[in-house]
Amino acid sequence: LISVSYCLLFAAQRHVLTYMEDAVSQLLENREDISQYGIARFFTEYFNSVRQGTHILFREFSFVQATPHNRASFLRTFWRCFRTVGKNGGKYSSEYHCLLQLLCPDFPMELTQKAARIVLMDDAMDCLMSFSDFLFAFQIQFYYSEFLESVAAIYQDLLAGKNPNTVIVPTSSSGQHRQRQPPNDCSPLDGVEASVFYQCLESLCDRSKYSCPPSALVKEMLSSAQRLTFYGFLMALAKDQEINRALGALPDKGELFLDPAMDQELEKLVAQVSGLSISGPTSSSGDTASLAVRNSPRINSPWKPLHHRRKMDAESEGSNEETDSSEN
């Protein structure tokens, strides 16, 4: 009984049922194609992709945000794919949203705007944001989305002098996020008392079934503050590197533009292209470009059957050529 209970607890904590349902759904949807490779191979590929974090590529938003592992995988993939963008100056929220939609076509604009408001401290004007500022704000907004909804309600109650002990915890895990009325930071007292605010957050973390930042780290973060505003709290969360390490999706800010594994693959790609240019002078430029694209180390989406991946690769070769040339 103990072993069975432990297995059930482990399965619930790791959201095994979510992945089993998704895998079976993919299997039934593509059963005729998968029969060419075998069911065992399909499940092996599927769960390998889950372990590697590539299973969220090009998936619908409802799946991308379904589990903490999916969210962390999406954050890590976004960083790895677009970290070089950060070297070219800041961008507007609409531009960052376009990048997000390259990985998740139906990613909601609302989440992007909320992340931007953290960076801009609720400024109504959209301004240029550095990649690092947007990424760390987006991480907090996306990964702790349900937690922040409850924090906003607590903050509003404290501003109004109400008792926030009865906390409304979001129960919907659907892809549709509720509109959050931005708290009015224009308080005569300039925010709320930090110690009271933390007590409410600690109670929230104890009862919430959704992901919350470690309460000990939040306490340490607020220990030096007497009063704080809502967006001041969100910005502090985004900038706290201990909370970032606890989440485990992104590197420290000082290492944000470093990715040795990816850099090594890019160096190999450059060497291959250089070798083709030297050893094959008679080849046409079109052939060389074609070879370079076929050998490029792209992140595929292994949750699809193998032949679907080949179709996706063929359809996206043109866009990859443009990306590679722009990065170089």
C-alpha positions as CSV (number, residue, x, y, z in Angstrom):
1,L,0.0,0.0,0.0
2,I,2.8,2.4,0.8
3,S,4.5,1.8,-2.5
4,V,1.2,2.3,-4.4
5,S,0.5,5.5,-2.5
6,Y,4.0,6.7,-3.2
7,C,3.6,6.0,-6.9
8,L,0.3,7.8,-7.1
9,L,1.7,10.8,-5.3
10,F,4.7,10.9,-7.6
11,A,2.4,10.6,-10.7
12,A,0.3,13.5,-9.4
13,Q,3.3,15.7,-8.6
14,R,4.9,15.1,-12.0
15,H,1.6,15.4,-13.9
16,V,2.1,12.0,-15.4
17,L,-1.6,11.7,-16.3
18,T,-1.4,14.9,-18.3
19,Y,1.4,13.5,-20.5
20,M,-0.2,10.1,-20.8
21,E,-3.5,11.7,-22.0
22,D,-1.6,13.9,-24.5
23,A,0.5,11.0,-25.8
24,V,-2.6,8.8,-26.3
25,S,-4.4,11.7,-28.0
26,Q,-1.4,12.1,-30.4
27,L,-1.3,8.4,-31.0
28,L,-5.0,8.2,-31.9
29,E,-4.8,11.3,-34.1
30,N,-1.9,9.9,-36.1
31,R,-2.4,6.2,-35.7
32,E,-2.1,5.3,-39.4
33,D,1.2,7.2,-39.7
34,I,2.6,5.8,-36.4
35,S,1.9,2.2,-37.5
36,Q,5.0,2.6,-39.8
37,Y,7.3,3.1,-36.8
38,G,5.6,1.2,-34.0
39,I,3.8,2.3,-30.9
40,A,6.7,1.6,-28.6
41,R,9.0,3.9,-30.7
42,F,6.3,6.6,-30.5
43,F,6.1,6.5,-26.7
44,T,9.8,6.4,-26.4
45,E,10.2,9.5,-28.6
46,Y,7.3,11.3,-26.8
47,F,8.7,10.9,-23.3
48,N,12.2,11.6,-24.4
49,S,11.0,14.9,-25.7
50,V,9.2,15.6,-22.4
51,R,12.4,14.9,-20.6
52,Q,14.4,17.2,-22.9
53,G,11.8,19.9,-22.8
54,T,11.2,20.1,-26.6
55,H,7.7,18.7,-26.3
56,I,6.2,22.2,-26.1
57,L,7.4,23.4,-29.4
58,F,4.6,24.6,-31.7
59,R,2.0,23.3,-29.4
60,E,-1.2,25.1,-28.4
61,F,-1.1,27.4,-25.4
62,S,-3.4,25.2,-23.3
63,F,-0.8,22.5,-23.4
64,V,2.2,24.8,-23.0
65,Q,0.9,26.2,-19.7
66,A,-0.6,22.9,-18.5
67,T,2.2,21.9,-16.1
68,P,5.1,23.6,-14.3
69,H,7.5,21.5,-16.4
70,N,5.9,22.7,-19.6
71,R,6.2,26.3,-18.5
72,A,9.8,26.0,-17.5
73,S,10.5,24.2,-20.8
74,F,8.9,27.0,-22.7
75,L,10.9,29.7,-20.9
76,R,14.1,27.8,-21.5
77,T,13.3,27.3,-25.2
78,F,12.4,30.9,-25.6
79,W,15.7,32.0,-24.1
80,R,17.8,29.6,-26.1
81,C,16.1,30.5,-29.4
82,F,16.1,34.2,-29.1
83,R,19.0,35.1,-26.8
84,T,20.9,36.6,-29.7
85,V,18.1,39.0,-30.2
86,G,19.0,40.7,-27.0
87,K,22.4,41.7,-28.4
88,N,20.6,44.0,-30.9
89,G,19.0,46.4,-28.5
90,G,15.6,46.7,-26.9
91,K,12.2,45.8,-28.5
92,Y,8.6,46.7,-27.9
93,S,6.1,44.3,-26.3
94,S,4.4,43.6,-29.7
95,E,7.8,42.5,-31.1
96,Y,8.4,40.1,-28.2
97,H,4.9,38.8,-28.6
98,C,5.7,37.9,-32.2
99,L,8.8,35.9,-31.0
100,L,6.6,34.1,-28.5
101,Q,4.1,33.2,-31.3
102,L,6.9,31.6,-33.3
103,L,7.0,28.9,-30.6
104,C,3.4,28.9,-29.6
105,P,1.1,30.3,-32.4
106,D,-1.9,31.1,-30.1
107,F,0.1,32.6,-27.2
108,P,-2.1,35.2,-25.7
109,M,-1.1,38.9,-26.0
110,E,-2.5,39.5,-22.6
111,L,0.4,37.7,-20.9
112,T,2.9,39.6,-22.9
113,Q,1.4,42.9,-22.0
114,K,1.3,41.9,-18.3
115,A,5.0,41.1,-18.4
116,A,5.7,44.4,-20.1
117,R,3.8,46.3,-17.4
118,I,6.1,44.7,-14.8
119,V,9.1,46.2,-16.6
120,L,7.5,49.5,-17.2
121,M,6.1,49.7,-13.7
122,D,2.5,49.9,-15.0
123,D,3.3,52.7,-17.4
124,A,0.5,53.0,-20.0
125,M,3.1,53.9,-22.7
126,D,4.8,51.0,-24.5
127,C,8.5,51.6,-24.5
128,L,11.6,49.7,-25.7
129,M,12.6,46.9,-23.2
130,S,15.9,45.1,-23.1
131,F,15.7,41.3,-23.7
132,S,16.9,40.6,-20.1
133,D,14.4,42.9,-18.5
134,F,11.5,41.4,-20.5
135,L,12.6,37.8,-20.1
136,F,12.9,37.8,-16.3
137,A,9.6,39.7,-16.0
138,F,7.9,37.3,-18.4
139,Q,9.3,34.4,-16.4
140,I,7.5,35.6,-13.3
141,Q,4.3,36.5,-15.1
142,F,4.1,33.2,-17.0
143,Y,5.3,30.7,-14.5
144,Y,3.5,32.1,-11.4
145,S,0.4,33.4,-13.3
146,E,-2.2,32.0,-10.9
147,F,-0.2,33.1,-7.9
148,L,0.0,36.7,-9.2
149,E,-3.8,36.8,-9.7
150,S,-4.3,36.0,-6.1
151,V,-1.6,38.5,-5.0
152,A,-3.3,41.2,-7.0
153,A,-6.6,40.5,-5.1
154,I,-4.7,40.6,-1.7
155,Y,-3.1,43.9,-2.5
156,Q,-6.3,45.5,-3.5
157,D,-8.0,44.3,-0.3
158,L,-5.1,45.7,1.8
159,L,-5.3,49.0,0.0
160,A,-9.0,49.2,0.7
161,G,-8.5,48.3,4.3
162,K,-10.3,44.9,4.0
163,N,-9.4,41.7,5.6
164,P,-7.6,39.6,2.9
165,N,-7.5,36.4,5.0
166,T,-10.1,34.8,2.7
167,V,-8.0,34.4,-0.4
168,I,-9.6,33.5,-3.7
169,V,-7.2,31.1,-5.4
170,P,-7.7,30.6,-9.1
171,T,-9.0,27.2,-10.0
172,S,-9.1,27.4,-13.8
173,S,-6.1,26.0,-15.6
174,S,-7.5,26.7,-19.0
175,G,-5.7,28.7,-21.6
176,Q,-8.0,31.7,-21.1
177,H,-6.6,34.0,-18.5
178,R,-8.9,36.4,-16.7
179,Q,-8.5,40.1,-17.1
180,R,-6.7,41.5,-14.0
181,Q,-7.7,45.0,-13.0
182,P,-4.3,46.6,-12.3
183,P,-4.0,47.6,-8.6
184,N,-4.1,51.4,-8.0
185,D,-0.6,52.2,-6.8
186,C,-1.5,55.8,-6.3
187,S,-2.2,55.3,-2.6
188,P,-1.7,58.2,-0.1
189,L,0.5,55.8,1.9
190,D,2.4,54.7,-1.2
191,G,1.6,51.0,-1.2
192,V,0.9,48.6,1.7
193,E,2.9,47.5,4.8
194,A,5.4,44.9,3.7
195,S,5.2,42.7,6.9
196,V,1.4,42.4,6.6
197,F,1.6,41.8,2.9
198,Y,4.1,39.0,3.5
199,Q,1.9,37.3,6.1
200,C,-0.9,37.2,3.5
201,L,1.5,35.8,0.9
202,E,2.7,33.1,3.3
203,S,-0.8,32.0,4.0
204,L,-1.5,32.0,0.2
205,C,1.5,29.8,-0.5
206,D,0.6,27.3,2.2
207,R,-2.9,26.7,0.7
208,S,-2.3,27.2,-3.0
209,K,-2.1,24.2,-5.3
210,Y,-0.3,26.2,-7.9
211,S,3.3,27.2,-8.2
212,C,4.5,29.9,-5.8
213,P,7.9,31.4,-5.3
214,P,9.6,29.9,-2.1
215,S,8.1,31.8,0.8
216,A,11.5,32.0,2.6
217,L,13.0,33.8,-0.4
218,V,10.1,36.2,-0.6
219,K,10.5,36.9,3.1
220,E,14.1,37.7,2.7
221,M,13.4,39.8,-0.4
222,L,10.8,41.9,1.6
223,S,12.8,42.1,4.8
224,S,14.4,45.4,4.0
225,A,11.2,47.1,2.8
226,Q,8.7,48.9,5.0
227,R,6.1,49.5,2.4
228,L,5.7,48.4,-1.2
229,T,3.5,48.8,-4.3
230,F,2.1,45.9,-6.3
231,Y,4.3,46.5,-9.4
232,G,7.3,47.2,-7.1
233,F,6.8,43.7,-5.7
234,L,6.6,42.1,-9.1
235,M,9.7,43.9,-10.3
236,A,11.5,42.7,-7.1
237,L,10.4,39.1,-7.9
238,A,11.7,39.5,-11.5
239,K,15.1,40.8,-10.4
240,D,15.7,38.4,-7.5
241,Q,18.3,35.9,-8.7
242,E,17.7,33.5,-5.9
243,I,14.1,33.1,-7.0
244,N,15.3,32.7,-10.5
245,R,17.7,29.9,-9.4
246,A,14.9,28.2,-7.4
247,L,12.7,28.2,-10.5
248,G,15.5,26.7,-12.5
249,A,14.5,27.6,-16.1
250,L,16.9,30.5,-16.9
251,P,20.6,31.2,-16.1
252,D,21.7,34.1,-13.9
253,K,21.5,37.5,-15.6
254,G,25.2,37.7,-16.0
255,E,25.1,34.4,-18.1
256,L,22.0,35.2,-20.0
257,F,23.8,35.6,-23.4
258,L,26.0,32.5,-22.8
259,D,25.0,29.1,-24.0
260,P,28.1,26.9,-24.5
261,A,26.2,23.9,-25.9
262,M,24.4,26.0,-28.5
263,D,27.5,28.1,-29.3
264,Q,29.4,24.9,-30.0
265,E,26.7,23.7,-32.4
266,L,26.8,27.1,-34.1
267,E,30.6,26.9,-34.5
268,K,30.2,23.5,-36.1
269,L,27.6,24.9,-38.5
270,V,29.9,27.8,-39.4
271,A,32.8,25.3,-39.9
272,Q,30.6,23.2,-42.2
273,V,29.5,26.2,-44.2
274,S,33.1,27.3,-44.6
275,G,34.2,23.8,-45.6
276,L,31.5,23.7,-48.3
277,S,32.6,27.1,-49.6
278,I,36.3,26.0,-49.9
279,S,35.9,22.3,-51.0
280,G,33.0,22.8,-53.4
281,P,33.7,25.8,-55.5
282,T,31.8,24.3,-58.4
283,S,28.6,23.9,-56.4
284,S,25.9,26.5,-57.0
285,S,25.0,28.9,-54.2
286,G,21.6,27.3,-54.0
287,D,23.0,23.9,-53.4
288,T,25.3,25.2,-50.7
289,A,22.5,27.0,-48.9
290,S,20.4,23.8,-49.1
291,L,23.1,21.7,-47.6
292,A,23.7,24.2,-44.8
293,V,20.0,24.2,-43.9
294,R,19.8,20.4,-43.8
295,N,22.8,20.2,-41.5
296,S,21.8,23.0,-39.2
297,P,21.1,21.9,-35.6
298,R,17.5,22.9,-35.2
299,I,15.2,22.0,-32.4
300,N,12.6,19.7,-33.8
301,S,9.2,18.8,-32.2
302,P,9.5,15.1,-31.4
303,W,6.0,14.8,-30.2
304,K,4.9,14.4,-33.8
305,P,5.6,11.2,-35.7
306,L,8.8,11.2,-37.7
307,H,7.3,11.9,-41.1
308,H,5.4,14.9,-39.7
309,R,8.7,16.3,-38.5
310,R,10.1,16.0,-41.9
311,K,7.1,17.9,-43.3
312,M,7.6,20.6,-40.7
313,D,11.3,20.8,-41.4
314,A,10.7,21.2,-45.1
315,E,8.1,23.9,-44.6
316,S,10.3,25.9,-42.3
317,E,13.6,25.6,-44.1
318,G,13.1,29.0,-45.8
319,S,12.5,30.8,-42.5
320,N,15.5,29.2,-40.9
321,E,17.7,30.4,-43.7
322,E,16.6,33.9,-43.0
323,T,17.2,33.5,-39.3
324,D,20.6,32.1,-39.7
325,S,21.7,34.9,-42.1
326,S,20.4,37.6,-39.8
327,E,22.2,36.2,-36.8
328,N,25.5,36.0,-38.8
